Amino acid sequence: MKDLQLGKYLNLNDFCTCTNTYQKYSDKINPYPNSEESIQALKALNYYIIDPVIDYFSLARFQLTYGFCSHELRVYLDKKDPITGLKNGRVAPNLDQHIAHEVKKNGKYYCQRLGAACDFIIRELESDQLVDWILKQKLPFDSLYFYGKNRPIHISYGPQQKRSIWTFTPTGKPTQKGIEHWVKTAKEF
């Protein structure tokens, strides 16, 4: 299963084992989806977003920093590191689409928005230039989060394809202030 191709370039293992938290706790985490729907959502994300990005910028420059978030990875992201006392990561499984179409024990989706998401960078390219390119290509994303010029972007593909773009204040609050030109361009699609 881990060798399952999701697109032209990436396989399921690439998407499920790229986080630092997984690397740190790999012996305790099953990083793979339980749902065939999640696999299909990851394939769609690759087809519509990742493959065109890699086609243009190359696989050598592409670095996936956060892909699929399994239930077990979610639990570890929410825990604190026993040495540093810091949380392993920030998670918002009900919003960010990294958990794709996985379901809770009660049968409801963790994220009602469905779809799938990932975070990545293009080496030797500032992320604002990457966002410009994505908008120019009119890629059919759902949400795009811009964290800064030298940080990965978050992008999702899902049924809503709302082309929503957000950045964040220094305190982590979502805002569209300062990126109005991107918001306008995205809505013109």
Protein Blocks (a to p, Z undefined) as FASTA:
>chain_A
ZZpcfblmbcfklmmmmpfklmmmmmmccfbdfbfklmmmmmmmmmmmmmmmmmmnopkl
pccfbfcddfklmmmmmpccfklopafbdcdfklnomnomaccfkopafblngpcddddd
dehiafklmmmmmmmnopacfbdcdfbjkbccdddddfklnopacdddfkopacfehilm
mmmmmmmZZ
